[in-house]
């Protein structure tokens, strides 16, 4: 009862627990929204991994989750600071303090910075659990930020948002019911439908439904 994604990462069936990443992973890794727990040693010895992006849903990181990731310099957190799952086999003071989460082959990753969003809770500055921290300010290129955030400028017209069907109901007034494909709608955090009614001999009527 496991699942994998296009990055080759192994999850539990419902993808709430990240179990293991391939050691050959390199460059940047974005953990998908919905993952709440990263298992101990999940990214161990991913020596070419340079950046990891955590979703807002992350709540717990397992001990030594990123041990041996010598090239890792950037970790972006979009939610509150996670708690550390202390693995009993490493039950010592140092592990209990920082979880040995981000360790290279010779000790803590000195060039690593943990970036967090202003307003989220549990973080401290200039360090958190002994790791360097900084407040992340979104910077967008082609509408996307390095942390995975998407720039929202204003209402966006989506031509794929089509009606599956339309029904009419006659009573004291004419009622029109619209059915929209849910898989299209759910990719937006908020949306509205604007309906323009053409009335013969009159000005058109625009109604907005939220």
RAVENUR-V287167 format. One record per helix or strand. SS is the DSSP state (~ for helix, > for strand). FROM is the first residue (numbers start at 1). LEN is the number of residues. If there is no record, write none. Layout:
SS/FROM/LEN, SS/FROM/LEN
This chain:
>/2/3, >/10/3, >/17/4, >/26/5, >/37/2, >/48/7, >/60/3, >/74/4, >/83/3, ~/88/3, ~/93/6, >/103/1, >/108/1, >/113/5, >/127/2, >/131/6, >/140/2, >/144/2, >/150/1, >/163/8, >/174/7, ~/182/4, >/193/5, >/205/5
